[in-house]
Amino acid sequence: MKKSFALLMLVGFLATQAYAAPHKPKVAKATLEQQVGKYVSYPDALKPTQKGGIVVVQFRVNSSSEICQVAVFSHNEQLNSEITRQLTGAKVEGYQTDLSEFVQQVHTVRLRFKA
């Protein structure tokens, strides 16, 4: 009786392991705002005033996963052109699977600058 119970438990254990999915550690995916933020350095336009602030940026992602058609919304034209220059052509990850949807979509992110 003990042998058949042990054999039954062994078969049950092996059967559950055969159908179990392997454990994959979850890696936190960087948000679009974080990805864009890593391409932008503290702008020269803000250095004389040593001010921080929030700038809103809109853009599209092309078929090569590059940022294009950048629009920066601030009153400082030098700041706008500097951020546009830094972001145009930068690659973003996570949009390779179905780019047809994202090529048409306008993405909006907020960039925070600290003095």
C-alpha positions as CSV (number, residue, x, y, z in Angstrom):
1,M,0.0,0.0,0.0
2,K,2.8,2.4,0.9
3,K,4.6,1.6,-2.4
4,S,1.5,2.3,-4.5
5,F,0.8,5.6,-2.6
6,A,4.5,6.7,-3.1
7,L,4.3,5.7,-6.8
8,L,1.0,7.6,-7.2
9,M,2.6,10.7,-5.6
10,L,5.6,10.5,-7.8
11,V,3.5,10.2,-11.0
12,G,1.4,13.2,-9.8
13,F,4.5,15.3,-9.1
14,L,6.0,14.5,-12.5
15,A,2.7,15.2,-14.3
16,T,2.3,18.6,-12.7
17,Q,6.0,19.5,-13.5
18,A,5.5,18.5,-17.2
19,Y,2.7,21.1,-17.6
20,A,4.2,23.8,-15.4
21,A,5.4,27.0,-17.1
22,P,9.0,27.9,-16.3
23,H,9.3,30.8,-13.9
24,K,10.6,33.9,-15.7
25,P,11.6,36.9,-13.5
26,K,9.7,40.0,-14.3
27,V,11.8,42.8,-15.7
28,A,10.4,46.2,-15.3
29,K,9.9,47.7,-18.8
30,A,11.0,51.3,-19.1
31,T,8.1,53.6,-19.8
32,L,8.1,55.8,-22.9
33,E,8.7,58.8,-20.7
34,Q,11.8,57.2,-19.1
35,Q,13.1,56.2,-22.5
36,V,12.8,59.7,-23.9
37,G,14.2,61.2,-20.7
38,K,17.5,59.3,-21.1
39,Y,18.2,61.1,-24.4
40,V,17.7,64.6,-23.1
41,S,20.4,66.4,-21.1
42,Y,19.9,69.6,-19.1
43,P,19.4,72.2,-21.8
44,D,21.9,75.0,-22.3
45,A,18.9,77.4,-22.6
46,L,18.1,76.8,-18.9
47,K,21.7,77.0,-17.6
48,P,21.9,80.9,-17.2
49,T,18.8,81.0,-15.1
50,Q,19.4,77.7,-13.3
51,K,15.7,77.0,-13.3
52,G,13.9,73.7,-13.4
53,G,10.5,73.0,-14.9
54,I,8.3,70.7,-16.9
55,V,8.3,70.7,-20.7
56,V,5.6,68.9,-22.7
57,V,6.9,67.1,-25.8
58,Q,4.8,65.4,-28.6
59,F,6.3,63.1,-31.2
60,R,5.6,60.1,-33.4
61,V,7.6,56.8,-33.7
62,N,8.6,55.8,-37.3
63,S,8.9,52.3,-38.7
64,S,12.6,52.1,-37.5
65,S,11.5,52.8,-33.9
66,E,13.0,56.3,-34.1
67,I,11.4,59.4,-32.7
68,C,10.3,61.8,-35.4
69,Q,8.1,64.9,-35.9
70,V,9.0,66.3,-32.5
71,A,7.0,69.3,-31.1
72,V,8.1,70.9,-27.9
73,F,5.7,73.2,-26.0
74,S,7.4,76.0,-24.2
75,H,7.8,79.7,-24.6
76,N,11.6,79.5,-25.0
77,E,12.4,78.9,-28.7
78,Q,16.0,78.0,-27.9
79,L,14.8,75.3,-25.5
80,N,12.4,74.0,-28.1
81,S,15.0,73.7,-30.8
82,E,17.6,72.1,-28.4
83,I,15.2,69.4,-27.1
84,T,14.0,68.8,-30.7
85,R,17.6,68.3,-31.8
86,Q,18.3,65.9,-28.9
87,L,15.3,63.7,-29.5
88,T,15.0,63.5,-33.3
89,G,16.2,60.1,-34.4
90,A,16.5,58.6,-30.9
91,K,15.4,55.0,-30.7
92,V,12.6,53.8,-28.4
93,E,12.1,50.1,-27.4
94,G,8.9,48.2,-27.2
95,Y,7.2,49.4,-30.4
96,Q,8.6,46.8,-32.9
97,T,5.7,44.4,-32.7
98,D,2.9,46.4,-34.4
99,L,4.4,49.6,-35.7
100,S,1.5,50.3,-38.1
101,E,-0.6,51.4,-35.1
102,F,2.2,53.5,-33.5
103,V,3.3,55.3,-36.7
104,Q,-0.1,57.1,-36.7
105,Q,-0.2,57.7,-33.0
106,V,1.1,60.9,-31.4
107,H,2.8,60.3,-28.1
108,T,2.9,63.0,-25.4
109,V,5.5,63.0,-22.5
110,R,6.4,65.4,-19.8
111,L,10.1,66.1,-19.2
112,R,11.1,67.4,-15.8
113,F,14.3,69.5,-15.5
114,K,15.9,70.1,-12.1
115,A,18.4,72.8,-11.5
